[in-house]
Amino acid sequence: MTPADRKEELIRRIAVALRGRDGANPAPAFKEDREGTSGEADRIARFREMLESEGGNYLAGPSLDPMLPALGEALRLSGVAALFFPPGDDGARLVAETLVPFGPFTLVSLDEVRRPFAPPSAGIQTAEFAIAETGTIVQTGREGKTLLPGLLADVHVALLSPAVFVDRMEECLDALSGDPPRNISFITGPSRTGDIEQTIVIGAHGPKKLIAVLLP
Amino acid sequence: MEPLSRFFHRRSEKALADAPLQASIARATGKFLGARAEAVAAFPGFEAARDEGSRIKRETLDRLDVHLARFIAEAEKRGAVVHVARDGAEACEIAARVAKEEGVALAVKSKSMLAEEIGLNEALQSAGVDVVEADLGEYLVQLAGEPPSHILAPAVHMARERVARLFEKKLGEPYTDRIPDLIGIARRRLREKFLAAGMGITGANFLCADTGSVVLVTNEGNGRMGTILPRVHLVVAGIEKVIPRLADLPVLLRLLTRSATGQSISSYVSVLTGGRRPEDPEGPERLHVILVDNGRTGILQGKYRDILKCIRCGACLNVCPVYQSVGGHAYGWVYSGPMGSVLTPLFAGLAEGAPLANASTLCGACADVCPVKIPLPELLLELRADEREQGLKDPAEVLGMKGYAALMGRAGILEALERFIGVISQVLFKDGKTPWLPFRFSGWTDRRDFPAPSPQPFRKLWKKQRGIHP
């Protein structure tokens, strides 16, 4: 049997299994019970509340400069020595470069971060969406974007602008489902595990800290 | 994994006598239940979401041929390589072939119940592929050479001291029983594997038919590591994992994470579609998806279709008084708790799995918490009926039940018998307890107090209470 035949045979087998059963009920129309969408300020406030309840950190200010000392200190306290950002992400590059003296930190490339025994790093990246319902950051592989800042870094710094906030995951999927990128990652708080005695420990495989930075 | 469910009673007795195990199970199920209850209370739309989730899953199963064909077409259109396997052996064969063709020597694997069901690790290992479990709990049970004991927390039965000794012995790490340090050791060890592995193996929480996407939900981030870093991603998924639309995902996620761990969402949800594209800077060069039947079309055909709605949240395990008492290993196979008591007889046969279907008080707690409203107690009853119809019940039990039914149908004889026993009991049974019953009934008196028969028959008491005088 060719692979195509095997697939057809599986589908046929399922169709036979379903035949004559109470299976063929026409499904009722899909209904959505969306809550009304809210204003921007409310979305941001709910996002922050949910993010913090999931162990994430939140920083906001009138501009980047006044936030740098606090961000630098948070990274230093997390043991961060190096910063990296995706090529082409100008916002992240600006933050990384102006942040260097606050460590001091060194700037490293994505390739260096991928090596075993890479220095403890913060990955800085502009987020594509922020979901108020769950305090979730969304990063995708759209248009050749990398996902490494939210993956290999010890601290993930997600840069947000007011325009990226949505109420619910549905809105985000609507925007992406036409031609979904290879990877859509919904990230909520730091990596965690409860696998030993159901005690929650932060930093299982992914970043140990997630800092969402809202820039005007 | 060879099923041992026919030994459920013996295994339960062992589990009941194991004090550390009892403490671990109580701690885990208690924490999961508390977290779930809080999360459900904080989400007023939970009941509506249950209705919706149940409808989506049932609708999908009712037209699974259409949805699965669409998933295959869409996934292939976007560059995934889709394989189908009639049974576990075939799935393992395909997985081993993929690993060989892709030149993979080391694979990192995220938790997958299906992989346990089909014995994927053993198969790949005997094909020369080193498979490292990357979910922390699975890593622990793999190091210990044990099967997982809870679908969410595979190492639920291991206390920290055991983990510490395990790391000392198997990894040569200095002894520490500080949990964050233990996690740190595993993080370091597994990070090396993630960076070196040629293939990431995962299951799928959902497969979206309209986009051909694979959805993975994890808290640790192992699912993300294994699907971004290695050059090949291999998915093994049961055919029932399909949902019609990517748009159906949010409601099912709201149900899954609240029911599982009490979170409004897990730390990481990945929606993975197709293979690497020319503009992608990273990610697997190829995505292989093995769709596994392994008895599922048989279940689809019959009266047990609803069990295929299961989204593997584990809520029914945590709430079940039987699971709470004996833990996962007593069930003798991959799936435990109420969902396992339905799935095991269906997958492994009634002769093997019927003891699980019978080990339930039918209290209904599982059906109350099931996020997709699977009528678990009804399915357990159906299985018992099937056991009887297939002639697998103990003939003495069948005879006893027949006698009981006949007696219940004859009011006069029943009442006379009740009066007779009532009189005798006042003479023989002291302290209001039945001291012992003969073999076959001795389970009622050996380890618990069985009340003495009432001196007055129930029917008489009933009439009296209702003010009916004969």
Chai-1 contact restraints between the chains, C-beta under 6 A:
chainA,res_idxA,chainB,res_idxB,connection_type,confidence,min_distance_angstrom,max_distance_angstrom,comment,restraint_id
A,R6,B,V84,contact,1.0,0.0,6.0,A-B,restraint_1
A,K7,B,I72,contact,1.0,0.0,6.0,A-B,restraint_2
A,K7,B,V84,contact,1.0,0.0,6.0,A-B,restraint_3
A,L10,B,V84,contact,1.0,0.0,6.0,A-B,restraint_4
A,I11,B,D65,contact,1.0,0.0,6.0,A-B,restraint_5
A,I11,B,A69,contact,1.0,0.0,6.0,A-B,restraint_6
A,R13,B,T297,contact,1.0,0.0,6.0,A-B,restraint_7
A,I14,B,L64,contact,1.0,0.0,6.0,A-B,restraint_8
A,I14,B,D65,contact,1.0,0.0,6.0,A-B,restraint_9
A,I14,B,T297,contact,1.0,0.0,6.0,A-B,restraint_10
A,A15,B,D65,contact,1.0,0.0,6.0,A-B,restraint_11
A,A17,B,T297,contact,1.0,0.0,6.0,A-B,restraint_12
A,A17,B,L300,contact,1.0,0.0,6.0,A-B,restraint_13
A,A17,B,Q301,contact,1.0,0.0,6.0,A-B,restraint_14
A,G23,B,D62,contact,1.0,0.0,6.0,A-B,restraint_15
A,A27,B,E59,contact,1.0,0.0,6.0,A-B,restraint_16
A,P116,B,E192,contact,1.0,0.0,6.0,A-B,restraint_17
A,P116,B,L195,contact,1.0,0.0,6.0,A-B,restraint_18
A,T134,B,S264,contact,1.0,0.0,6.0,A-B,restraint_19
A,T134,B,I265,contact,1.0,0.0,6.0,A-B,restraint_20
A,G141,B,D280,contact,1.0,0.0,6.0,A-B,restraint_21
A,G144,B,E279,contact,1.0,0.0,6.0,A-B,restraint_22
A,G144,B,P281,contact,1.0,0.0,6.0,A-B,restraint_23
A,T146,B,P281,contact,1.0,0.0,6.0,A-B,restraint_24
A,T146,B,E282,contact,1.0,0.0,6.0,A-B,restraint_25
A,L147,B,I228,contact,1.0,0.0,6.0,A-B,restraint_26
A,L151,B,R224,contact,1.0,0.0,6.0,A-B,restraint_27
A,L151,B,I228,contact,1.0,0.0,6.0,A-B,restraint_28
A,M169,B,P250,contact,1.0,0.0,6.0,A-B,restraint_29
A,E170,B,P250,contact,1.0,0.0,6.0,A-B,restraint_30
A,L173,B,L246,contact,1.0,0.0,6.0,A-B,restraint_31
A,S177,B,L246,contact,1.0,0.0,6.0,A-B,restraint_32
A,P180,B,T211,contact,1.0,0.0,6.0,A-B,restraint_33
A,P180,B,S213,contact,1.0,0.0,6.0,A-B,restraint_34
A,P180,B,T273,contact,1.0,0.0,6.0,A-B,restraint_35
A,R182,B,T273,contact,1.0,0.0,6.0,A-B,restraint_36
A,R182,B,G274,contact,1.0,0.0,6.0,A-B,restraint_37
A,R182,B,R277,contact,1.0,0.0,6.0,A-B,restraint_38
A,R182,B,D280,contact,1.0,0.0,6.0,A-B,restraint_39
A,R182,B,G283,contact,1.0,0.0,6.0,A-B,restraint_40
A,N183,B,L272,contact,1.0,0.0,6.0,A-B,restraint_41
A,I184,B,V271,contact,1.0,0.0,6.0,A-B,restraint_42
A,S185,B,S270,contact,1.0,0.0,6.0,A-B,restraint_43
A,F186,B,V269,contact,1.0,0.0,6.0,A-B,restraint_44
A,T188,B,I265,contact,1.0,0.0,6.0,A-B,restraint_45
A,T188,B,S267,contact,1.0,0.0,6.0,A-B,restraint_46
A,G189,B,S267,contact,1.0,0.0,6.0,A-B,restraint_47
A,S191,B,E220,contact,1.0,0.0,6.0,A-B,restraint_48
A,S191,B,G221,contact,1.0,0.0,6.0,A-B,restraint_49
A,S191,B,S267,contact,1.0,0.0,6.0,A-B,restraint_50
A,R192,B,N219,contact,1.0,0.0,6.0,A-B,restraint_51
A,R192,B,S267,contact,1.0,0.0,6.0,A-B,restraint_52
A,T193,B,L136,contact,1.0,0.0,6.0,A-B,restraint_53
A,T193,B,E220,contact,1.0,0.0,6.0,A-B,restraint_54
A,D195,B,L136,contact,1.0,0.0,6.0,A-B,restraint_55
A,D195,B,G137,contact,1.0,0.0,6.0,A-B,restraint_56
A,D195,B,A153,contact,1.0,0.0,6.0,A-B,restraint_57
A,D195,B,A155,contact,1.0,0.0,6.0,A-B,restraint_58
A,I196,B,R160,contact,1.0,0.0,6.0,A-B,restraint_59
A,I196,B,V163,contact,1.0,0.0,6.0,A-B,restraint_60
A,I196,B,I179,contact,1.0,0.0,6.0,A-B,restraint_61
A,I196,B,L182,contact,1.0,0.0,6.0,A-B,restraint_62
A,E197,B,R160,contact,1.0,0.0,6.0,A-B,restraint_63
A,Q198,B,A28,contact,1.0,0.0,6.0,A-B,restraint_64
A,Q198,B,K31,contact,1.0,0.0,6.0,A-B,restraint_65
A,T199,B,I179,contact,1.0,0.0,6.0,A-B,restraint_66
A,V201,B,I179,contact,1.0,0.0,6.0,A-B,restraint_67
A,V201,B,P180,contact,1.0,0.0,6.0,A-B,restraint_68
A,V201,B,I183,contact,1.0,0.0,6.0,A-B,restraint_69
A,A204,B,L136,contact,1.0,0.0,6.0,A-B,restraint_70
A,A204,B,E220,contact,1.0,0.0,6.0,A-B,restraint_71
A,H205,B,E220,contact,1.0,0.0,6.0,A-B,restraint_72
A,H205,B,G221,contact,1.0,0.0,6.0,A-B,restraint_73
A,H205,B,N222,contact,1.0,0.0,6.0,A-B,restraint_74
A,H205,B,M225,contact,1.0,0.0,6.0,A-B,restraint_75
A,G206,B,G221,contact,1.0,0.0,6.0,A-B,restraint_76
